[in-house]
């Protein structure tokens, strides 16, 4: 099964996806009501961490996939799959907003690693887009020190992102 076939299957049978991506923000809403202002304490912050990871990983993947499809595959916005490209992002944002009302996200275990992952993916997508748009012959017209500075800045941003992931 390819990734395209998997997305097609999910689009044809969206019940499980809808249930999952509606359940996680609903649990975050319930936790908001039942935590009683104690969201920064141990049992609640770990629940929030699990909820964040449950929606952040598919949400980040959906954003990355959408950026790839729009920039590199040149797909139309009209071809966006609601269930695999929009629903994870909406669920992620709703969950983040609900959890943020209760607790500072810096207090949630592992949240810094997600921001590092987002940084690394963003820098890599930008570098890939620049390479795709400039083609190799366009770099030859730039002064060499500009190319070196761009590469160094990209590597520093990637390194910073990896440090945020591993710390």
Backbone bond lengths (Angstrom), bond angles and torsions (degrees), N, CA, C in turn:
res aa  C-N    CA-C-N  psi(-1)  N-CA   C-N-CA  omega(-1)  CA-C   N-CA-C  phi
1 X - - - 1.450 - - 1.524 108.09 -
2 X 1.292 115.64 130.63 1.452 120.50 177.59 1.528 109.70 -90.48
3 X 1.315 115.38 169.03 1.453 120.24 178.30 1.526 110.62 -64.25
4 X 1.319 117.10 -38.06 1.459 120.86 177.69 1.520 112.14 -63.60
5 X 1.341 116.39 -40.58 1.463 120.02 177.12 1.524 111.33 -65.91
6 X 1.333 116.16 -38.09 1.465 120.02 177.83 1.524 110.93 -63.29
7 X 1.325 117.31 -44.82 1.465 120.37 178.64 1.518 111.42 -65.04
8 X 1.337 116.22 -36.99 1.456 119.79 177.55 1.525 110.85 -64.87
9 X 1.342 116.84 -40.92 1.456 121.30 178.06 1.533 110.83 -64.97
10 X 1.323 116.08 -40.65 1.470 119.69 177.91 1.522 111.27 -65.12
11 X 1.320 117.35 -36.25 1.459 120.78 177.74 1.513 112.72 -68.78
12 X 1.324 116.94 -31.19 1.458 120.65 179.56 1.523 112.59 -80.64
13 X 1.345 117.15 -28.26 1.467 122.59 -179.45 1.530 109.19 -127.01
14 X 1.321 118.22 74.94 1.460 120.17 -171.43 1.530 115.43 -84.13
15 X 1.323 118.71 2.27 1.458 120.57 -173.50 1.522 112.05 -59.15
16 X 1.324 117.36 -46.75 1.462 120.99 -178.78 1.532 110.98 -64.95
17 X 1.329 116.57 -42.87 1.471 120.12 178.62 1.526 111.36 -63.65
18 X 1.315 116.88 -45.84 1.464 120.02 178.46 1.516 111.30 -60.50
19 X 1.333 116.49 -43.20 1.459 120.16 179.21 1.515 112.12 -61.73
20 X 1.330 116.40 -46.35 1.462 120.34 -178.73 1.522 111.97 -64.61
21 X 1.339 116.13 -49.79 1.458 119.50 -174.65 1.531 113.08 -76.10
22 X 1.315 118.12 -10.37 1.467 120.41 171.44 1.532 110.66 -95.63
23 X 1.317 116.64 -28.53 1.463 120.90 -178.65 1.528 112.33 -69.24
24 X 1.322 117.23 -41.69 1.468 119.89 -176.39 1.530 111.80 -63.15
25 X 1.343 121.04 -49.42 1.467 118.38 176.02 1.530 112.48 -64.09
26 X 1.334 117.38 -31.82 1.462 120.06 177.49 1.528 110.79 -65.14
27 X 1.328 117.83 -41.58 1.470 120.86 176.41 1.527 109.82 -65.05
28 X 1.336 117.79 -37.58 1.468 120.64 176.49 1.524 110.59 -63.82
29 X 1.325 116.88 -38.01 1.462 120.78 177.29 1.528 110.92 -66.59
30 X 1.318 116.81 -42.85 1.464 120.04 176.74 1.529 111.44 -62.74
31 X 1.308 116.30 -41.06 1.465 120.06 178.06 1.526 111.09 -64.78
32 X 1.321 116.41 -34.47 1.460 120.80 176.99 1.524 110.59 -61.19
33 X 1.330 116.16 -42.11 1.462 119.98 -178.98 1.523 112.78 -75.36
34 X 1.328 117.38 -38.38 1.461 120.15 -173.10 1.525 114.42 -90.37
35 X 1.315 118.98 -12.79 1.467 119.47 -177.92 1.521 112.03 -76.21
36 X 1.303 117.65 -20.58 1.456 121.11 175.15 1.521 114.76 59.19
37 X 1.310 117.25 41.02 1.463 120.13 178.07 1.515 113.56 78.04
38 X 1.325 117.57 9.47 1.463 121.64 -178.59 1.531 111.58 -108.00
39 X 1.311 117.23 28.86 1.459 121.50 -176.24 1.507 114.33 -65.19
40 X 1.309 117.64 -20.17 1.460 120.64 -179.24 1.529 112.09 -84.64
41 X 1.341 117.70 -6.80 1.459 121.09 -179.06 1.526 111.25 -86.49
42 X 1.309 114.93 167.75 1.455 123.84 -166.56 1.526 116.30 -53.29
43 X 1.302 122.99 -57.16 1.470 115.84 -174.39 1.526 113.06 -66.36
44 X 1.327 116.69 -35.30 1.463 119.46 -177.13 1.514 112.57 -72.61
45 X 1.322 117.37 -41.10 1.467 118.56 -176.91 1.522 111.58 -66.99
46 X 1.333 117.58 -28.83 1.461 119.39 176.07 1.531 111.27 -75.15
47 X 1.312 116.91 -34.54 1.466 119.74 173.39 1.526 109.71 -63.00
48 X 1.327 116.45 -44.34 1.463 120.32 178.11 1.525 111.23 -62.21
49 X 1.324 116.68 -37.73 1.461 120.63 178.63 1.519 110.93 -63.03
50 X 1.331 116.70 -44.40 1.465 120.41 178.28 1.529 110.44 -63.00
51 X 1.323 116.98 -44.21 1.463 120.46 -179.94 1.524 111.30 -62.35
52 X 1.321 116.10 -41.62 1.467 120.06 -179.96 1.519 110.69 -63.27
53 X 1.327 116.69 -45.06 1.462 118.83 179.80 1.527 112.00 -67.72
54 X 1.329 117.74 -34.02 1.460 120.28 179.32 1.525 112.65 -62.34
55 X 1.324 117.30 -33.59 1.466 119.08 -179.92 1.516 113.13 -103.22
56 X 1.340 118.52 -22.47 1.463 119.95 -176.25 1.525 112.32 -73.19
57 X 1.317 117.23 -41.60 1.465 119.37 -178.13 1.538 110.38 -63.51
58 X 1.342 120.14 -50.79 1.475 117.83 175.99 1.529 112.74 -65.64
59 X 1.341 117.69 -33.91 1.462 120.32 179.71 1.516 112.45 -66.07
60 X 1.325 116.26 -44.28 1.468 120.41 178.04 1.519 110.04 -65.20
61 X 1.332 116.65 -40.80 1.466 120.14 177.16 1.528 110.91 -62.17
62 X 1.320 117.01 -40.95 1.465 120.58 -179.79 1.524 110.97 -65.14
63 X 1.326 117.49 -41.17 1.468 120.49 178.06 1.522 110.03 -64.69
64 X 1.336 116.66 -45.22 1.460 120.54 179.52 1.525 111.01 -62.50
65 X 1.318 116.80 -42.55 1.464 120.91 177.91 1.530 110.94 -62.63
66 X 1.326 116.73 -43.23 1.461 120.15 179.69 1.522 111.47 -63.59
67 X 1.319 116.59 -44.08 1.467 119.89 178.31 1.517 109.89 -61.76
68 X 1.317 116.77 -43.46 1.465 120.28 178.14 1.530 111.41 -60.59
69 X 1.315 115.99 -46.96 1.469 119.16 -177.93 1.523 111.87 -65.00
70 X 1.322 117.67 -37.61 1.465 120.30 -178.84 1.522 112.11 -75.86
71 X 1.333 117.59 -41.02 1.459 120.20 -175.02 1.520 113.18 -83.95
72 X 1.325 117.29 -43.17 1.453 119.82 -172.04 1.527 113.21 -99.28
73 X 1.306 117.05 -39.02 1.458 120.26 179.90 1.531 111.93 -87.84
74 X 1.312 116.83 -13.12 1.460 124.17 179.42 1.537 112.19 58.19
75 X 1.309 116.33 41.42 1.461 120.88 178.72 1.517 110.20 -78.84
76 X 1.294 114.95 154.81 1.458 121.73 179.03 1.528 109.79 -80.99
77 X 1.300 115.55 153.53 1.460 120.96 175.68 1.525 109.93 -64.47
78 X 1.302 116.85 -26.88 1.463 120.96 179.94 1.528 112.51 -69.03
79 X 1.338 117.87 -15.17 1.462 122.06 179.78 1.523 112.98 -93.98
80 X 1.322 117.44 6.76 1.465 120.96 -178.22 1.527 109.71 -66.73
81 X 1.323 115.67 132.58 1.458 121.54 176.61 1.526 108.01 -85.02
82 X 1.302 116.56 116.76 1.465 122.02 -176.59 1.525 111.47 -60.62
83 X 1.317 116.92 -40.03 1.460 120.91 -173.59 1.519 113.36 -77.00
84 X 1.313 118.55 -32.09 1.463 119.82 -176.05 1.523 114.02 -106.73
85 X 1.334 118.57 -13.63 1.448 119.99 -178.64 1.533 113.24 -117.31
86 X 1.297 118.27 -29.39 1.468 120.34 -177.29 1.524 111.70 -102.36
87 X 1.308 117.34 -47.04 1.462 121.77 -176.65 1.535 113.34 -57.35
88 X 1.352 120.60 -43.88 1.466 118.83 177.70 1.527 113.52 -62.27
89 X 1.324 116.84 -36.51 1.468 120.39 -179.56 1.527 110.21 -70.31
90 X 1.319 117.36 -43.17 1.464 121.03 178.95 1.530 110.15 -63.40
91 X 1.328 116.91 -42.94 1.459 120.99 178.75 1.529 110.87 -64.25
92 X 1.330 116.38 -40.50 1.465 120.50 178.63 1.522 110.74 -62.94
93 X 1.317 117.23 -47.04 1.463 120.51 -179.64 1.525 111.62 -64.29
94 X 1.332 117.19 -42.03 1.466 120.31 179.18 1.524 110.81 -63.72
95 X 1.320 116.95 -41.89 1.465 120.38 179.30 1.521 110.79 -65.83
96 X 1.326 117.41 -43.40 1.470 120.45 178.45 1.524 111.21 -61.12
97 X 1.314 116.72 -42.75 1.466 120.19 -179.55 1.520 110.80 -64.54
98 X 1.313 117.54 -44.01 1.473 120.86 -179.97 1.528 111.64 -65.34
99 X 1.317 117.11 -41.46 1.463 120.19 -179.62 1.524 110.35 -71.34
100 X 1.315 116.52 -36.90 1.469 119.70 -179.54 1.531 112.22 -65.36
101 X 1.337 117.11 -27.46 1.461 120.02 176.35 1.521 111.48 -65.70
102 X 1.319 116.42 -27.83 1.453 121.18 -175.76 1.524 113.19 -94.86
103 X 1.323 117.70 -39.56 1.468 120.93 -172.35 1.526 109.38 -145.09
104 X 1.331 115.41 148.93 1.456 120.60 174.35 1.525 107.92 -67.17
105 X 1.315 117.09 129.80 1.455 120.19 -174.68 1.525 112.89 -65.07
106 X 1.323 118.27 -20.73 1.463 120.45 176.24 1.526 111.58 -68.63
107 X 1.329 117.64 -21.58 1.457 121.60 178.33 1.522 112.83 -84.18
108 X 1.312 117.31 -11.48 1.463 121.68 179.60 1.527 107.90 -80.75
109 X 1.334 117.76 125.77 1.471 120.37 -177.61 1.530 112.02 -61.49
110 X 1.334 115.68 130.25 1.454 121.25 175.44 1.510 115.59 87.62
111 X 1.323 118.79 -3.06 1.461 119.21 -177.30 1.528 111.56 -67.46
112 X 1.325 117.99 -32.78 1.464 121.20 178.24 1.514 112.23 -63.95
113 X 1.321 116.90 -31.82 1.457 120.56 178.29 1.531 111.11 -67.61
114 X 1.314 117.16 -33.80 1.468 120.26 177.36 1.523 110.93 -67.54
115 X 1.332 117.39 -40.75 1.464 118.71 178.57 1.522 110.38 -66.83
116 X 1.328 117.87 -33.30 1.458 120.77 174.70 1.516 111.80 -65.77
117 X 1.337 116.20 -40.58 1.461 120.73 177.29 1.526 110.76 -62.88
118 X 1.309 116.80 -41.86 1.464 120.97 178.08 1.527 110.25 -62.90
119 X 1.324 117.14 -40.56 1.460 120.86 178.80 1.521 110.99 -62.81
120 X 1.337 116.51 -46.95 1.461 120.00 -179.23 1.525 110.68 -62.34
121 X 1.333 117.35 -46.86 1.464 120.22 -179.87 1.523 111.47 -62.85
122 X 1.321 117.02 -40.04 1.463 120.12 179.74 1.522 111.54 -63.75
123 X 1.323 116.15 -46.00 1.464 119.46 -179.63 1.526 110.36 -64.35
124 X 1.328 116.97 -42.73 1.462 119.38 179.17 1.524 111.81 -63.73
125 X 1.326 117.36 -40.76 1.475 119.70 178.42 1.536 110.60 -65.70
126 X 1.316 116.95 -39.22 1.470 119.94 178.55 1.521 110.67 -65.38
127 X 1.333 116.98 -44.29 1.463 120.33 178.54 1.529 110.28 -62.64
128 X 1.332 117.31 -43.71 1.467 120.30 178.18 1.526 110.81 -62.60
129 X 1.328 117.22 -40.31 1.466 120.26 179.40 1.525 110.74 -65.54
130 X 1.339 116.53 -42.82 1.473 120.08 178.62 1.520 110.44 -61.60
131 X 1.321 116.36 -44.09 1.467 119.78 178.94 1.531 110.31 -63.66
132 X 1.337 116.76 -40.15 1.462 120.56 179.47 1.529 111.63 -65.74
133 X 1.316 116.14 -41.33 1.467 119.76 -176.48 1.521 112.97 -77.49
134 X 1.314 117.04 -36.72 1.468 118.67 -174.93 1.517 112.33 -81.13
135 X 1.297 117.75 -22.72 1.462 123.16 -172.08 1.527 107.84 54.71
136 X 1.247 118.15 162.75 1.459 120.48 -172.88 1.528 112.19 -69.55
137 X 1.332 118.15 -27.29 1.463 119.68 -177.93 1.525 111.78 -74.49
138 X 1.329 118.58 -24.82 1.464 120.30 -179.65 1.518 111.57 -71.03
139 X 1.331 116.91 -28.49 1.466 119.75 179.07 1.516 110.36 -68.72
140 X 1.325 118.18 -28.90 1.458 119.80 -177.89 1.526 112.20 -67.69
141 X 1.328 117.84 -20.55 1.456 120.23 178.37 1.519 112.42 -85.44
142 X 1.314 117.28 -13.58 1.464 120.80 176.86 1.523 109.09 -82.11
143 X 1.325 115.50 149.88 1.461 116.78 171.51 1.535 109.34 -63.06
144 X 1.313 115.66 144.95 1.462 120.30 -174.47 1.525 112.32 -60.79
145 X 1.332 117.81 -36.76 1.461 119.74 -178.31 1.533 111.40 -65.99
146 X 1.322 118.99 -28.26 1.461 121.85 176.90 1.526 109.91 -68.38
147 X 1.323 117.09 -43.07 1.463 121.02 177.58 1.521 109.87 -61.83
148 X 1.327 117.23 -43.14 1.463 121.45 179.68 1.523 110.17 -64.15
149 X 1.324 118.15 -42.63 1.465 121.15 178.85 1.525 111.50 -63.82
150 X 1.320 117.40 -39.66 1.464 120.88 177.82 1.523 110.26 -64.16
151 X 1.322 116.98 -44.10 1.466 120.54 179.20 1.527 111.49 -64.29
152 X 1.333 117.09 -42.79 1.468 120.48 179.33 1.527 110.28 -63.53
153 X 1.333 117.57 -43.13 1.468 120.33 179.11 1.525 110.50 -63.32
154 X 1.310 117.54 -41.06 1.462 120.65 178.01 1.516 112.03 -63.72
155 X 1.323 116.70 -44.45 1.463 119.77 179.03 1.523 111.86 -65.90
156 X 1.324 117.55 -37.03 1.468 119.83 177.46 1.525 111.08 -65.46
157 X 1.322 117.11 -40.64 1.457 119.60 177.49 1.527 111.56 -66.07
158 X 1.323 116.87 -39.54 1.468 120.18 176.65 1.526 109.81 -64.67
159 X 1.310 117.16 -43.23 1.477 120.85 178.83 1.522 111.01 -62.15
160 X 1.334 116.90 -42.44 1.455 120.53 177.81 1.525 110.56 -61.74
161 X 1.317 116.76 -40.87 1.457 120.27 177.68 1.513 112.16 -64.25
162 X 1.341 117.45 -42.14 1.453 119.85 177.97 1.524 111.64 -65.91
163 X 1.328 116.94 -35.50 1.475 118.84 176.18 1.504 111.47 -63.55
164 X 1.335 116.87 -37.98 1.471 120.38 178.60 1.520 110.43 -68.30
165 X 1.323 117.39 -33.28 1.462 120.65 179.08 1.521 110.52 -70.71
166 X 1.316 117.23 -42.39 1.466 120.18 -173.67 1.516 113.98 -87.69
167 X 1.306 118.75 -11.78 1.473 118.49 -178.28 1.518 112.41 -87.09
